[in-house]
């Protein structure tokens, strides 16, 4: 990776993994927030989108 020592490479690799986890958690939170409203809407409409059946 171009670092002067293996130790330096490991430090940067660890920092990168921590940052990746923060990004993944933030994206997961956005998805969960976005799905909250849609679950209730789907339940009330039923499978056919509200058609009488």
Secondary structure, 3 states (H helix, E strand, C coil): CCCCCHHHHHHHHHHHHHHHHHHHHHHHHHHHHHHHHHHHHHHHHCCCCCCCC
